[in-house]
């Protein structure tokens, strides 16, 4: 199958020139004893490369911003004096976050690199959008480091939020590599220690291998209900490799990824809630073998997700037989309308709109609202 949790065989040009850099950059809480045990287990099973342990040294966790300024990571050569001045933003929400539910989103922030992250107006919109959700899977982080995500976290923290992020290594076959990222609300969500990794594609079947991470809700319950624990698979396919003419379609690889990641999680933790989300560059008819997994469903179906509202690119897929925590509510954030932007201004933010879905904050809720059908929020 060629999809392994082991040493990375294929490296991009940029990775080859900086093989000593860490695989993941993490902005958030420190490494716990449980995390060390998890690392030891993953080394024993061969799921991750030894170089991933660089994350345990040479980086520093971000704490709450002081006076609007945040710690500058030692592995980022940019000084605080060179960085844009951090200004608080007025966070705008879809609705007040509930103790009973969480919102999970996917957002392709088109070419999210130095130029975009230095634009105050664009960053204010991105921060306002991301802050509406509990966990956001982000695609197209550019520049070879975590600076755009670092600046986004700084901005949201300066506005009073508690956010953390983890960013993958640069991935891709060409020099135009990009990273994946997860951003989450620390007051409501925690990353399972050392659960973030990039799926290893030793047979080179995908242009960009997906990034996996597991999370658990922090919301409390007075009646003994368990917090919702789930695994996200963040994917960004190559348009040419999901086209009808593609010799080996990446949709026929992502089904293997979904099944193997879920199987791995179940064998290790007993967890079976696996959610694949991201920019897949196809509508539901183009999901191919991924869409044929028993019980699998694209929550938003063929909802148009690009900023011009002409195509379906982004998906959140769950196995409805397993992930009964899905409440039936989903939506697309039309930031052009919400922020009164022209189409040209909206495209400067991204050519994709964020897609989100709502889930119970607790494992297997007492009732199953899916039965009443999906409720689309526009």
NUROMI-218921 format. One record per residue (C-alpha): x, y negated, z negated; residue number from 1. Coordinates in steps of 0.5 Angstrom, whole numbers, plus 500, padded with zeros to 3 digits. Example, Ala and Ser with C-alpha at 12.3 -4.5 7.8 and 13.67 -1.06 7.14 Angstrom:
<recs>
+-----+-----+-----+-----+
|   X |   Y |   Z | num |
+-----+-----+-----+-----+
| 525 | 509 | 484 |   1 |
| 527 | 502 | 486 |   2 |
+-----+-----+-----+-----+
</recs>
This chain:
<recs>
+-----+-----+-----+-----+
|   X |   Y |   Z | num |
+-----+-----+-----+-----+
| 500 | 500 | 500 |   1 |
| 506 | 495 | 499 |   2 |
| 503 | 491 | 493 |   3 |
| 507 | 492 | 487 |   4 |
| 508 | 489 | 480 |   5 |
| 515 | 490 | 481 |   6 |
| 521 | 486 | 484 |   7 |
| 520 | 481 | 489 |   8 |
| 523 | 484 | 496 |   9 |
| 522 | 478 | 500 |  10 |
| 524 | 471 | 499 |  11 |
| 523 | 464 | 502 |  12 |
| 528 | 460 | 504 |  13 |
| 527 | 455 | 499 |  14 |
| 527 | 461 | 494 |  15 |
| 534 | 464 | 496 |  16 |
| 537 | 458 | 495 |  17 |
| 535 | 457 | 488 |  18 |
| 535 | 464 | 486 |  19 |
| 536 | 462 | 479 |  20 |
| 530 | 458 | 477 |  21 |
| 524 | 461 | 473 |  22 |
| 519 | 464 | 477 |  23 |
| 513 | 460 | 473 |  24 |
| 513 | 454 | 469 |  25 |
| 508 | 453 | 463 |  26 |
| 506 | 447 | 460 |  27 |
| 502 | 449 | 454 |  28 |
| 503 | 453 | 447 |  29 |
| 509 | 456 | 445 |  30 |
| 511 | 464 | 446 |  31 |
| 508 | 468 | 441 |  32 |
| 510 | 474 | 438 |  33 |
| 504 | 478 | 442 |  34 |
| 507 | 474 | 448 |  35 |
| 514 | 477 | 447 |  36 |
| 511 | 484 | 446 |  37 |
| 507 | 483 | 452 |  38 |
| 514 | 481 | 456 |  39 |
| 517 | 488 | 453 |  40 |
| 511 | 492 | 456 |  41 |
| 512 | 489 | 463 |  42 |
| 519 | 490 | 463 |  43 |
| 518 | 497 | 461 |  44 |
| 513 | 498 | 467 |  45 |
| 516 | 494 | 472 |  46 |
| 511 | 489 | 473 |  47 |
| 515 | 483 | 473 |  48 |
| 522 | 481 | 476 |  49 |
| 527 | 480 | 470 |  50 |
| 528 | 473 | 472 |  51 |
| 521 | 471 | 470 |  52 |
| 524 | 471 | 463 |  53 |
| 527 | 465 | 465 |  54 |
| 521 | 462 | 463 |  55 |
| 523 | 463 | 455 |  56 |
| 529 | 459 | 456 |  57 |
| 531 | 452 | 459 |  58 |
| 523 | 450 | 459 |  59 |
| 520 | 446 | 454 |  60 |
| 512 | 446 | 452 |  61 |
| 508 | 440 | 453 |  62 |
| 505 | 437 | 446 |  63 |
| 500 | 432 | 446 |  64 |
| 502 | 425 | 450 |  65 |
| 504 | 420 | 445 |  66 |
| 503 | 413 | 447 |  67 |
| 501 | 415 | 454 |  68 |
| 507 | 418 | 456 |  69 |
| 509 | 425 | 456 |  70 |
| 515 | 430 | 455 |  71 |
| 519 | 430 | 462 |  72 |
| 521 | 437 | 463 |  73 |
| 529 | 439 | 463 |  74 |
| 529 | 442 | 469 |  75 |
| 526 | 436 | 473 |  76 |
| 531 | 431 | 475 |  77 |
| 526 | 426 | 475 |  78 |
| 527 | 421 | 469 |  79 |
| 521 | 418 | 466 |  80 |
| 523 | 411 | 468 |  81 |
| 522 | 413 | 475 |  82 |
| 515 | 417 | 474 |  83 |
| 509 | 413 | 475 |  84 |
| 506 | 409 | 469 |  85 |
| 501 | 414 | 466 |  86 |
| 494 | 410 | 465 |  87 |
| 488 | 413 | 462 |  88 |
| 482 | 415 | 466 |  89 |
| 475 | 415 | 465 |  90 |
| 473 | 422 | 465 |  91 |
| 466 | 424 | 469 |  92 |
| 463 | 430 | 468 |  93 |
| 458 | 435 | 471 |  94 |
| 454 | 435 | 464 |  95 |
| 457 | 436 | 457 |  96 |
| 461 | 442 | 456 |  97 |
| 457 | 448 | 452 |  98 |
| 459 | 452 | 447 |  99 |
| 455 | 458 | 450 | 100 |
| 458 | 457 | 457 | 101 |
| 464 | 456 | 461 | 102 |
| 466 | 453 | 468 | 103 |
| 471 | 456 | 473 | 104 |
| 473 | 453 | 479 | 105 |
| 477 | 453 | 485 | 106 |
| 480 | 447 | 489 | 107 |
| 485 | 447 | 495 | 108 |
| 488 | 440 | 493 | 109 |
| 491 | 439 | 500 | 110 |
| 499 | 438 | 501 | 111 |
| 499 | 436 | 493 | 112 |
| 506 | 434 | 493 | 113 |
| 510 | 428 | 491 | 114 |
| 506 | 423 | 496 | 115 |
| 499 | 425 | 494 | 116 |
| 501 | 425 | 486 | 117 |
| 504 | 418 | 486 | 118 |
| 498 | 415 | 489 | 119 |
| 494 | 412 | 483 | 120 |
| 487 | 412 | 486 | 121 |
| 487 | 419 | 488 | 122 |
| 490 | 422 | 482 | 123 |
| 485 | 419 | 478 | 124 |
| 479 | 422 | 482 | 125 |
| 483 | 429 | 482 | 126 |
| 484 | 428 | 474 | 127 |
| 476 | 426 | 473 | 128 |
| 474 | 432 | 478 | 129 |
| 479 | 438 | 474 | 130 |
| 477 | 435 | 467 | 131 |
| 470 | 437 | 469 | 132 |
| 472 | 445 | 469 | 133 |
| 474 | 449 | 463 | 134 |
| 479 | 453 | 468 | 135 |
| 481 | 451 | 475 | 136 |
| 485 | 455 | 480 | 137 |
| 489 | 450 | 485 | 138 |
| 492 | 452 | 491 | 139 |
| 497 | 448 | 496 | 140 |
| 502 | 445 | 490 | 141 |
| 508 | 442 | 495 | 142 |
| 515 | 440 | 493 | 143 |
| 518 | 446 | 490 | 144 |
| 517 | 444 | 483 | 145 |
| 511 | 443 | 478 | 146 |
| 511 | 435 | 478 | 147 |
| 504 | 434 | 481 | 148 |
| 501 | 439 | 476 | 149 |
| 506 | 436 | 471 | 150 |
| 503 | 429 | 473 | 151 |
| 496 | 431 | 473 | 152 |
| 496 | 434 | 466 | 153 |
| 500 | 428 | 463 | 154 |
| 494 | 424 | 466 | 155 |
| 488 | 428 | 463 | 156 |
| 492 | 428 | 456 | 157 |
| 493 | 420 | 456 | 158 |
| 485 | 420 | 457 | 159 |
| 484 | 424 | 451 | 160 |
| 484 | 431 | 454 | 161 |
| 487 | 437 | 451 | 162 |
| 490 | 441 | 458 | 163 |
| 495 | 446 | 460 | 164 |
| 498 | 449 | 466 | 165 |
| 502 | 454 | 469 | 166 |
| 505 | 454 | 476 | 167 |
| 508 | 459 | 480 | 168 |
| 514 | 459 | 484 | 169 |
| 514 | 457 | 491 | 170 |
| 511 | 462 | 496 | 171 |
| 511 | 463 | 503 | 172 |
| 515 | 466 | 509 | 173 |
| 517 | 459 | 512 | 174 |
| 520 | 453 | 509 | 175 |
| 513 | 450 | 508 | 176 |
| 512 | 454 | 502 | 177 |
| 507 | 452 | 496 | 178 |
| 505 | 454 | 489 | 179 |
| 499 | 456 | 486 | 180 |
| 497 | 453 | 479 | 181 |
| 492 | 454 | 474 | 182 |
| 490 | 448 | 469 | 183 |
| 485 | 449 | 463 | 184 |
| 482 | 446 | 458 | 185 |
| 486 | 448 | 451 | 186 |
| 480 | 446 | 447 | 187 |
| 476 | 452 | 450 | 188 |
| 480 | 457 | 454 | 189 |
| 487 | 460 | 452 | 190 |
| 492 | 464 | 457 | 191 |
| 493 | 471 | 455 | 192 |
| 501 | 471 | 453 | 193 |
| 505 | 472 | 459 | 194 |
| 499 | 475 | 463 | 195 |
| 501 | 470 | 469 | 196 |
| 505 | 473 | 475 | 197 |
| 505 | 473 | 483 | 198 |
| 503 | 480 | 486 | 199 |
| 509 | 483 | 489 | 200 |
| 508 | 484 | 497 | 201 |
| 514 | 489 | 498 | 202 |
| 511 | 491 | 505 | 203 |
| 510 | 483 | 507 | 204 |
| 503 | 484 | 509 | 205 |
| 501 | 477 | 506 | 206 |
| 504 | 470 | 508 | 207 |
| 502 | 468 | 501 | 208 |
| 502 | 473 | 495 | 209 |
| 496 | 471 | 490 | 210 |
| 498 | 469 | 483 | 211 |
| 494 | 473 | 477 | 212 |
| 493 | 470 | 470 | 213 |
| 488 | 472 | 465 | 214 |
| 484 | 468 | 460 | 215 |
| 480 | 468 | 454 | 216 |
| 475 | 463 | 451 | 217 |
| 476 | 460 | 445 | 218 |
| 469 | 458 | 443 | 219 |
| 466 | 461 | 436 | 220 |
| 460 | 465 | 435 | 221 |
| 457 | 466 | 428 | 222 |
| 453 | 472 | 430 | 223 |
| 459 | 477 | 432 | 224 |
| 459 | 476 | 440 | 225 |
| 466 | 477 | 443 | 226 |
| 470 | 471 | 447 | 227 |
| 469 | 472 | 454 | 228 |
| 476 | 475 | 457 | 229 |
| 477 | 475 | 465 | 230 |
| 483 | 476 | 470 | 231 |
| 483 | 471 | 476 | 232 |
| 486 | 472 | 482 | 233 |
| 488 | 466 | 486 | 234 |
| 489 | 466 | 493 | 235 |
| 490 | 462 | 499 | 236 |
| 490 | 466 | 506 | 237 |
| 494 | 464 | 512 | 238 |
| 488 | 462 | 518 | 239 |
| 492 | 465 | 523 | 240 |
| 492 | 472 | 519 | 241 |
| 485 | 472 | 518 | 242 |
| 482 | 470 | 525 | 243 |
| 479 | 476 | 529 | 244 |
| 485 | 477 | 533 | 245 |
| 490 | 478 | 527 | 246 |
| 493 | 485 | 528 | 247 |
| 493 | 486 | 520 | 248 |
| 488 | 482 | 517 | 249 |
| 489 | 479 | 510 | 250 |
| 482 | 480 | 508 | 251 |
| 484 | 488 | 509 | 252 |
| 490 | 487 | 504 | 253 |
| 486 | 482 | 499 | 254 |
| 481 | 488 | 497 | 255 |
| 487 | 492 | 495 | 256 |
| 490 | 487 | 491 | 257 |
| 483 | 486 | 487 | 258 |
| 482 | 493 | 486 | 259 |
| 489 | 494 | 484 | 260 |
| 489 | 488 | 479 | 261 |
| 483 | 490 | 476 | 262 |
| 485 | 497 | 475 | 263 |
| 492 | 495 | 472 | 264 |
| 488 | 491 | 467 | 265 |
| 483 | 496 | 465 | 266 |
| 488 | 501 | 464 | 267 |
| 492 | 496 | 459 | 268 |
| 487 | 492 | 456 | 269 |
| 480 | 495 | 458 | 270 |
| 478 | 489 | 461 | 271 |
| 474 | 490 | 468 | 272 |
| 472 | 482 | 469 | 273 |
| 476 | 481 | 475 | 274 |
| 475 | 474 | 479 | 275 |
| 478 | 473 | 486 | 276 |
| 478 | 466 | 488 | 277 |
| 481 | 461 | 493 | 278 |
| 482 | 458 | 500 | 279 |
| 480 | 464 | 504 | 280 |
| 479 | 461 | 511 | 281 |
| 473 | 465 | 512 | 282 |
| 466 | 465 | 511 | 283 |
| 462 | 471 | 509 | 284 |
| 462 | 475 | 515 | 285 |
| 470 | 474 | 515 | 286 |
| 471 | 478 | 509 | 287 |
| 472 | 484 | 512 | 288 |
| 474 | 490 | 507 | 289 |
| 475 | 485 | 501 | 290 |
| 467 | 484 | 502 | 291 |
| 466 | 491 | 502 | 292 |
| 468 | 493 | 495 | 293 |
| 462 | 496 | 492 | 294 |
| 459 | 491 | 488 | 295 |
| 463 | 485 | 491 | 296 |
| 459 | 478 | 492 | 297 |
| 462 | 471 | 494 | 298 |
| 458 | 467 | 489 | 299 |
| 457 | 461 | 494 | 300 |
| 456 | 465 | 500 | 301 |
| 457 | 461 | 506 | 302 |
| 456 | 454 | 502 | 303 |
| 460 | 449 | 506 | 304 |
| 466 | 447 | 502 | 305 |
| 470 | 443 | 506 | 306 |
| 470 | 435 | 505 | 307 |
| 467 | 434 | 512 | 308 |
| 461 | 440 | 510 | 309 |
| 462 | 443 | 517 | 310 |
| 466 | 450 | 515 | 311 |
| 466 | 455 | 509 | 312 |
| 473 | 456 | 507 | 313 |
| 473 | 457 | 499 | 314 |
| 470 | 463 | 495 | 315 |
| 469 | 465 | 488 | 316 |
| 468 | 473 | 488 | 317 |
| 466 | 478 | 483 | 318 |
| 463 | 485 | 482 | 319 |
| 456 | 484 | 480 | 320 |
| 456 | 491 | 477 | 321 |
| 462 | 489 | 472 | 322 |
| 462 | 481 | 471 | 323 |
| 455 | 480 | 468 | 324 |
| 457 | 474 | 465 | 325 |
| 456 | 470 | 471 | 326 |
| 450 | 466 | 469 | 327 |
| 447 | 465 | 476 | 328 |
| 449 | 457 | 477 | 329 |
| 455 | 455 | 482 | 330 |
| 456 | 448 | 486 | 331 |
| 461 | 444 | 490 | 332 |
| 463 | 438 | 488 | 333 |
| 462 | 432 | 493 | 334 |
| 467 | 427 | 491 | 335 |
| 466 | 423 | 497 | 336 |
| 459 | 422 | 495 | 337 |
| 460 | 422 | 487 | 338 |
| 466 | 416 | 488 | 339 |
| 463 | 412 | 493 | 340 |
| 469 | 414 | 498 | 341 |
| 469 | 413 | 506 | 342 |
| 470 | 420 | 509 | 343 |
| 477 | 417 | 511 | 344 |
| 478 | 416 | 503 | 345 |
| 476 | 423 | 501 | 346 |
| 480 | 426 | 506 | 347 |
| 486 | 423 | 502 | 348 |
| 484 | 427 | 496 | 349 |
| 483 | 433 | 500 | 350 |
| 480 | 437 | 506 | 351 |
| 477 | 441 | 501 | 352 |
| 471 | 440 | 496 | 353 |
| 472 | 444 | 489 | 354 |
| 467 | 450 | 488 | 355 |
| 465 | 452 | 481 | 356 |
| 461 | 457 | 478 | 357 |
| 458 | 458 | 471 | 358 |
| 460 | 464 | 466 | 359 |
| 458 | 466 | 459 | 360 |
| 463 | 464 | 454 | 361 |
| 462 | 471 | 451 | 362 |
| 462 | 478 | 453 | 363 |
| 456 | 481 | 456 | 364 |
| 451 | 476 | 454 | 365 |
| 444 | 478 | 451 | 366 |
| 440 | 477 | 457 | 367 |
| 442 | 477 | 464 | 368 |
| 440 | 471 | 468 | 369 |
| 443 | 473 | 474 | 370 |
| 436 | 477 | 475 | 371 |
| 432 | 470 | 476 | 372 |
| 437 | 469 | 482 | 373 |
| 442 | 464 | 483 | 374 |
| 441 | 456 | 481 | 375 |
| 445 | 452 | 486 | 376 |
| 448 | 445 | 483 | 377 |
| 449 | 440 | 488 | 378 |
+-----+-----+-----+-----+
</recs>
